[in-house]
Amino acid sequence: MPPTCYADILEAGLRKGRDFEVVIGNRENVRSCLIVAPHGGSIEPKTSEIARAVADVSARTFYLFLGLLRRNNWDAFHIDSTCFDEPDFERLVADTELVVSFHGARKDRGRNIYVGGLHEEGRGLMIENLNAALQRFGIKAVDATIGKIAQSIAGLHPHNLTNRGRTGRGVQLEFSDGARLVFFPGRKRAEWLRPHERLTVLAQSVDAVLQRLTCLETPNEFTDAASRLH
């Protein structure tokens, strides 16, 4: 059984810096947006690499929880998104307007990205941008709040970490196994460090949406960014 909270991980004898790690970057930019991969490393493989690539485009604040065990990382570290309570994350999320989280959809070998979260406009913009940019790679972005298959990963619960920013609405991206493989040469951990150039296309596409959304959430600070998109 996976842990129900962060305390369960510690009580199991798992140690930060040895069995798992928390990586935070660009903390000074947290007010407008927080990029999160709560199940990174070997928990949901390649999700933290994708999240970091998106954050790097515009130096956005990012939070990565990385499972480092040789095996069984999902069972050891997968805290449900509605219960995720790692202390560093909780401090960051209290200071941000918008959370965008990156996950891996299990047992889905298609090339799908399921877009969820309570930010309805954000979902629509993300689906539109991702499909325009990634259709040539055979990837399809779909609304996770509509289809029966995707509803279990819709990210609509108010306690979902995606919706815990100041606005109470965020965007959740669930990448199928097949979609993740489009951006990396293989499944081995060493191959995650050598992404295809396609990952840059994905990262820039997501960041373009975030520029628009952060303009809407914090207009005084991001008016210039908005004007560059039109």
C-alpha angles and dihedrals in degrees: 000000000000119000119275094209143001092268089062090060093053093044089055088062095251113149132214111238093025109045099017139006139206116215122190127180140178090016091167090070096053097113097078103034143357122203111207135190102177094173101042134141109037096340095083101000121232095008094106091048090052092047092049092050090054093047092050094060093072102009092255121175112266136191121195127184106197127197109211104179120121091237144000095035093148092056092045101045114014103118110180113254091241091058102036105137109158103153099234091052093049091054092049097045091054089062101046134083100206132029121198113187131195123210142163120242106223123228093009112121094173122102098255136137112199111207116203142148133107095277097099096182090046091053092052095048092046093051092048095048096043094050092048092050102036106034089096088062093052094253121140125197114208136182106258092200095065115045121069092231093055100040093090088064097037095119094218100133111109089226092055106118088237090065099043099093121107093273093052093230131088143156125259123198118197113190119202117226091253093051092051091052090059089070100044133050096236151335099274117106092238089057092057087069092059105058123181119251085253088079089066090055090052094046094050091047092053092043092053088059092047090053089057094045095047089050088057094046098043107020097170094060101038108038092112092053091052093052091055091060096060 
